[in-house]
Amino acid sequence: MNATLCVRGARAGGLANVDMDLPLGQIICFTGRSSSGRRAMALDILYAESRRRYMQALSPTERESVSGTARADMDEISGLPPVIYLGTLRRGRTVGDYLQLDGILAQIMLEEGQMRCLECGGRCHSYAADEVEREVARVHPDTRCLVLAPLALRNEGMWQQLVQAGFTRVAIDGQVQRLEGDGPALPSDESEVHVVVDRLVPNPNASVRFLEAVRVSRSISSGQTVVWVDGTSEMMHLNQQPTCGECGRQYEPLATTDFGAGQSLAGQVTLHGRTMNELMEAPLGSLRDWLAGASQKSQGQAKVETALAGACG
């Protein structure tokens, strides 16, 4: 890219065959009285020509739905970088908004970021159904486990309902009991009650039986899956919704809207050491450094790099 943007014979608006040499990499202001051509130079020449060149790079089909591909009224222009029209500045709007980076960054955070608990700061994780067995096998290989479903409802007929559904055991406050006869005494509201879905050894290569047990547990308990490691008191909470590994607090599944300015979770999810709040306030150059620290480049990160390349040169 040239160090100078050269315009020759500009005739838009109030311009009459104007020649200009504009240095790149600097802030340039066009001033003048009404109808002097200051706006025409910025919009009808520089922005319009940059937009036309962009449109020429599109396929004919894509070009049909976009207007404004006519050549700007001038003789020649050289050294023109990609141009973004920011329009009237609005209070509180960031450069990331205009470059449409905030939405892309939010998607990257959603897919790759590490969430921390608002309560205790512990790491929060969510697990797809087919990820649960691999995680258990990684932490406790070749160890028999109970797949449990937390039971929140307490009523007189719940044991009979579980038996009719095919379940034969429950765990009440860490004690497994069989559902025989009238079943165990009705637990108190303070008791922890889990339905025992299955007892099996996790396979690191995945098994249909374990996956089915996870799906059943989640259908009973609204997305929750608890794995009790046999012979220990350890309960692994491997839920569909984000759950703190320290205090067990659960959160609603995240969406990109949770990463907007002013949202509490925007400061609770980190990626490569930065939160969304920090990224939204960061200079564009530091975003490049942040992306450079990523060990793997996702499609979203590639989009950010493309936008930064056009904005920063």
C-alpha positions, -999 to 999 in steps of 0.1 A, spaced: 0 0 0 13 35 -9 21 59 19 0 86 1 -35 85 -12 -36 104 -45 -68 118 -60 -69 135 -94 -98 153 -111 -124 149 -84 -157 164 -96 -184 153 -71 -206 177 -52 -188 211 -49 -155 197 -62 -143 210 -95 -114 189 -109 -97 188 -75 -63 171 -71 -53 160 -36 -24 140 -20 -35 127 14 -9 110 38 -20 76 51 -17 65 87 -28 99 100 -59 117 111 -72 140 83 -100 165 86 -119 181 57 -132 216 66 -148 244 48 -181 263 43 -213 247 31 -211 233 -5 -173 235 -4 -170 198 -12 -156 186 21 -183 160 25 -182 151 -12 -145 143 -10 -149 120 20 -181 102 10 -187 106 -28 -151 101 -37 -131 81 -11 -159 60 4 -178 55 -28 -147 43 -47 -137 20 -19 -172 5 -18 -172 1 -56 -140 -19 -55 -153 -41 -28 -185 -48 -48 -164 -57 -78 -148 -85 -58 -183 -100 -51 -199 -126 -74 -225 -114 -99 -253 -129 -78 -241 -112 -46 -237 -79 -65 -273 -79 -76 -286 -73 -41 -262 -43 -34 -265 -8 -47 -238 18 -52 -213 2 -76 -210 32 -100 -176 47 -104 -169 79 -85 -167 111 -107 -130 116 -109 -101 109 -133 -78 88 -111 -72 75 -76 -43 55 -62 -32 42 -28 -68 38 -16 -71 14 14 -104 -2 25 -127 25 39 -153 22 66 -180 49 69 -187 55 106 -215 79 101 -226 102 129 -208 93 161 -231 81 189 -222 84 225 -209 51 239 -204 35 205 -170 17 201 -148 11 172 -156 -26 177 -193 -18 170 -185 -2 137 -162 -29 126 -188 -55 137 -161 -71 159 -182 -72 191 -206 -98 177 -178 -120 164 -158 -117 196 -189 -126 216 -193 -157 195 -157 -167 200 -161 -162 238 -193 -183 238 -176 -212 219 -141 -211 234 -140 -190 266 -137 -202 301 -166 -191 324 -160 -185 361 -187 -186 388 -201 -153 400 -204 -168 435 -170 -183 442 -149 -177 411 -147 -215 404 -145 -228 368 -178 -235 352 -183 -262 325 -211 -275 304 -211 -309 288 -229 -323 258 -243 -357 263 -216 -374 243 -188 -356 263 -198 -370 297 -184 -405 294 -150 -393 280 -147 -369 309 -154 -395 335 -131 -420 318 -103 -394 317 -106 -386 354 -115 -421 367 -104 -447 341 -117 -483 346 -137 -473 376 -174 -483 381 -197 -454 384 -234 -447 391 -252 -423 367 -277 -404 387 -305 -379 381 -312 -353 408 -348 -355 419 -364 -322 430 -401 -332 433 -412 -348 465 -447 -363 468 -464 -394 483 -465 -413 450 -431 -406 436 -415 -440 445 -444 -458 427 -440 -435 397 -403 -443 395 -410 -480 397 -435 -478 369 -409 -460 348 -385 -489 353 -362 -476 380 -353 -498 409 -329 -477 431 -325 -443 445 -297 -426 464 -309 -406 495 -282 -385 512 -254 -408 498 -272 -441 506 -284 -463 478 -318 -478 486 -340 -502 466 -375 -493 456 -392 -524 471 -426 -526 486 -437 -491 497 -402 -479 492 -380 -459 516 -395 -433 539 -404 -400 522 -372 -379 524 -372 -344 539 -369 -313 518 -333 -309 529 -323 -344 517 -305 -350 485 -324 -375 463 -311 -390 431 -326 -416 408 -300 -443 400 -302 -446 362 -274 -471 357 -242 -486 371 -213 -491 347 -177 -485 338 -170 -456 314 -154 -463 281 -130 -436 267 -141 -446 232 -178 -440 241 -206 -466 245 -242 -465 236 -253 -476 271 -235 -448 289 -248 -422 264 -284 -435 269 -280 -433 307 -269 -397 304 -298 -388 282 -323 -405 306 -308 -386 336 -312 -353 317 -347 -360 307 -356 -366 344 -337 -336 359 -339 -308 332 -304 -313 318 -285 -324 349 -263 -354 351 -245 -365 383 -218 -393 382 -210 -409 415 -177 -427 415 -180 -461 431 -163 -465 465 -158 -427 470 -179 -397 481 -171 -379 449 -200 -366 428 -192 -353 394 -217 -327 381 -216 -329 343 -246 -309 334 -259 -296 301 -261 -261 316 -229 -243 328 -222 -255 364 -195 -244 388 -171 -272 397 -165 -258 432 -198 -247 446 -222 -264 421 -241 -232 412 -258 -236 379 -264 -210 352 -287 -207 322 -270 -217 289 -250 -187 276 -259 -167 245 -239 -140 226 -263 -114 242 -248 -122 276 -215 -106 265 -229 -72 257 -217 -40 275 -230 -39 311 -238 -76 313 -224 -93 344 -212 -124 326 -191 -103 302 -165 -100 329 -168 -137 340 -157 -154 308 -120 -153 298 -101 -164 267 -63 -162 265 -64 -141 297 -89 -114 285 -125 -109 293 -151 -96 269 -153 -63 288 -115 -59 284 -116 -67 247 -144 -42 240 -122 -14 255 -89 -26 240 -71 -8 212 -72 -25 178 -35 -32 179 -38 -51 212 -66 -73 197 -40 -84 171 -16 -93 199 -44 -112 217 -53 -132 186 -16 -140 180 -15 -157 214 -42 -182 204 -27 -217 198 -55 -226 173 -72 -203 149 -110 -206 147 -132 -193 119 -143 -165 141 -108 -155 150 -99 -154 112 -129 -130 107 -115 -107 134 -81 -108 119 -95 -99 84 -114 -69 99 -84 -57 118 -62 -60 87 -86 -37 68 -88 -12 97 -52 -11 107 -34 -19 74 
